[in-house]
Amino acid sequence: MEAALGLIGLIDLKGHIVTADALHCHRRMAAAVTAKGGDYCFALKGNQEGLLSDARACLSKANKRHPTAKSETRGHGREETRVGIVVKAPDIAEHHEFPGLKAFGRIEARRVVDGKLESDVRIFALSRTLSPQALLKTVRAHWDIENGLHWQLDVTMREDAARNRKDHGPANIAVLRRRALDVARRDTSKGSLATKLKRAGWDHDFLLHMLGQMR
């Protein structure tokens, strides 16, 4: 948590939306993001019980004519439908002393995975009154990054199979894995990330070429 706050202080956030899970949905993070000129879209769960209760109350007052947006995805034996809605949160920010809070968003998701129906409702605290379409896009982008990173770390870097356990070893290696992925992603030559990382291990000139792109 402290590391995330420190990182926010180093970044120019003007014109950008910071997305985060419920762990980072708190006053200090909201204040840090808005102080740097950014906006936030924080997942809202039970760790902010009072704010979550008021968010549900605001969202429940939206009538059937309130604007919503819908998206559908299909693939790999899975179908998902998401419906998003955004409502303004007048006076809520002052009541909860939550910096920059302007609105609440809700996404209702229905998934059919291998013939089984699953449903999920997610609520978000917003410092900008996004359109429902923008809310769907913002949240989807967050999970694309999250899932893509974890998949690469597991499949390409074999993180789950790592055996280092002593002292600060796991944390140090985790940082190096992520930086290695950053370097490989910056390279524009043909080939998968796994291929580029292997080539960098075999070819000293290619390794220097990849590192040189990070200047």
C-alpha positions in Angstrom: 0.0 0.0 0.0 2.8 2.5 0.9 4.7 1.5 -2.2 1.7 2.3 -4.4 1.3 5.7 -2.7 5.0 6.4 -3.3 4.7 5.4 -6.9 1.7 7.7 -7.5 3.8 10.6 -6.2 6.3 10.0 -9.0 3.9 10.0 -11.9 2.2 12.7 -13.9 -1.4 11.6 -14.0 -3.0 14.5 -15.8 -5.6 13.2 -18.2 -5.3 9.6 -16.9 -7.6 7.4 -14.9 -6.0 5.2 -12.1 -7.8 1.9 -11.6 -7.3 -0.2 -8.5 -8.9 -3.0 -6.6 -10.5 -2.5 -3.2 -7.2 -2.7 -1.3 -6.4 0.8 -2.6 -9.9 2.3 -2.2 -9.1 4.6 0.7 -8.9 8.4 1.3 -5.1 8.6 1.1 -5.0 7.0 -2.3 -7.9 9.1 -3.6 -6.1 12.3 -2.3 -2.8 11.2 -3.9 -4.3 10.6 -7.3 -6.3 13.8 -7.4 -3.4 15.8 -6.2 -1.4 14.7 -9.2 -4.2 15.8 -11.6 -5.6 12.3 -12.3 -8.9 10.6 -11.8 -9.6 7.3 -10.2 -11.9 4.3 -10.6 -11.6 2.2 -7.4 -13.4 -1.1 -6.8 -15.6 -0.6 -3.8 -16.1 -3.5 -1.3 -16.7 -4.2 2.3 -13.5 -2.6 3.6 -15.3 0.7 3.0 -18.6 -0.5 4.4 -20.3 2.9 4.9 -19.3 4.2 1.4 -20.4 0.9 -0.2 -23.8 1.2 1.5 -24.3 4.7 0.3 -23.2 3.7 -3.2 -25.8 0.9 -3.3 -28.4 3.3 -2.1 -27.6 5.9 -4.9 -27.5 3.2 -7.6 -30.8 1.7 -6.4 -32.5 5.1 -7.0 -31.7 5.1 -10.7 -34.9 4.5 -12.7 -35.3 2.3 -15.8 -34.7 5.3 -18.1 -31.2 6.0 -16.6 -28.5 5.5 -19.3 -26.8 2.2 -19.3 -24.3 0.5 -21.6 -23.9 -3.2 -22.6 -21.0 -5.2 -23.9 -20.8 -8.9 -24.9 -17.8 -11.1 -25.4 -17.6 -14.7 -26.6 -14.7 -17.1 -26.9 -13.0 -20.2 -25.5 -16.3 -21.7 -24.4 -17.3 -18.6 -22.5 -20.0 -16.0 -23.1 -20.1 -12.8 -20.9 -22.6 -9.9 -20.9 -21.8 -6.8 -18.9 -24.2 -3.9 -18.2 -22.8 -0.7 -16.8 -24.4 2.3 -15.1 -23.0 5.5 -13.5 -24.9 7.8 -11.1 -23.7 11.0 -9.5 -22.9 11.1 -5.8 -23.9 14.5 -4.5 -22.7 15.3 -1.0 -21.4 11.8 -0.5 -17.7 12.8 -0.8 -18.0 15.5 1.9 -20.0 13.2 4.2 -17.3 10.4 4.0 -14.4 12.8 3.6 -13.4 11.0 0.5 -11.4 13.3 -1.8 -12.6 13.9 -5.3 -15.6 11.5 -5.2 -18.1 12.5 -7.9 -20.0 9.3 -8.8 -20.6 5.6 -8.4 -20.5 3.0 -11.1 -21.9 -0.5 -11.2 -21.2 -3.4 -13.6 -23.5 -6.4 -13.6 -21.9 -9.4 -15.3 -23.5 -12.6 -16.4 -21.2 -15.4 -17.7 -21.9 -18.7 -19.2 -18.8 -21.0 -18.8 -19.1 -24.5 -20.2 -22.9 -24.3 -19.9 -22.9 -23.0 -16.3 -24.4 -19.5 -15.5 -22.4 -17.2 -13.2 -23.3 -13.7 -12.1 -21.4 -10.9 -10.5 -22.0 -7.3 -9.4 -19.1 -4.9 -9.0 -19.4 -1.3 -7.7 -16.8 1.5 -8.2 -16.0 4.8 -6.6 -15.3 7.4 -9.4 -13.7 10.9 -9.3 -15.2 11.6 -12.7 -18.8 11.0 -13.9 -17.9 8.6 -16.7 -20.4 7.6 -19.3 -21.6 3.9 -18.8 -19.6 3.0 -22.0 -16.5 4.6 -20.6 -16.9 2.7 -17.3 -17.1 -0.6 -19.1 -14.0 0.2 -21.2 -12.0 1.4 -18.2 -12.8 -1.6 -16.0 -12.2 -4.0 -18.9 -8.8 -2.4 -19.6 -7.8 -2.8 -15.9 -8.5 -6.6 -16.0 -6.9 -7.0 -19.4 -3.7 -5.6 -17.9 -4.0 -7.7 -14.7 -4.8 -10.9 -16.5 -2.2 -10.4 -19.2 0.6 -9.7 -16.7 -0.3 -12.7 -14.6 -0.5 -15.0 -17.6 2.9 -13.9 -18.9 4.5 -14.2 -15.4 3.2 -17.7 -15.0 3.6 -19.1 -18.6 6.6 -17.2 -19.9 8.5 -16.7 -16.6 7.2 -19.8 -14.8 6.7 -17.7 -11.7 4.4 -20.3 -10.0 7.2 -22.9 -10.3 9.8 -20.7 -8.7 11.6 -22.2 -5.7 13.3 -19.2 -4.1 11.9 -18.7 -0.6 14.7 -17.2 1.5 14.8 -13.7 2.9 14.0 -11.0 0.3 14.7 -13.4 -2.6 11.0 -13.7 -3.8 10.4 -10.0 -3.8 13.7 -9.2 -5.6 13.1 -11.8 -8.3 9.5 -10.6 -8.7 10.8 -7.1 -9.5 13.3 -8.5 -12.0 10.7 -10.6 -13.8 8.4 -7.6 -14.3 11.3 -5.4 -15.5 12.4 -8.1 -17.9 8.9 -8.2 -19.4 8.9 -4.4 -19.7 12.1 -4.6 -21.7 10.8 -7.4 -24.0 7.6 -5.6 -24.6 9.4 -2.4 -25.8 11.2 -4.4 -28.5 9.5 -4.1 -31.9 11.2 -7.0 -33.6 9.2 -10.1 -34.6 8.6 -12.9 -32.2 6.8 -13.7 -29.0 7.9 -12.5 -25.6 9.2 -15.9 -24.7 11.2 -16.1 -27.9 12.7 -12.6 -27.3 13.7 -13.5 -23.8 15.4 -16.7 -24.9 17.2 -14.9 -27.7 18.4 -12.3 -25.3 19.9 -15.1 -23.2 21.7 -16.6 -26.2 22.7 -13.5 -28.2 24.6 -10.8 -26.4 24.2 -8.3 -29.2 20.4 -8.7 -29.1 20.4 -8.3 -25.3 22.2 -5.0 -25.7 19.8 -4.0 -28.4 16.8 -4.6 -26.2 18.3 -2.8 -23.2 19.2 0.2 -25.4 15.5 0.8 -26.2 14.8 1.6 -22.6 16.8 4.8 -22.6 
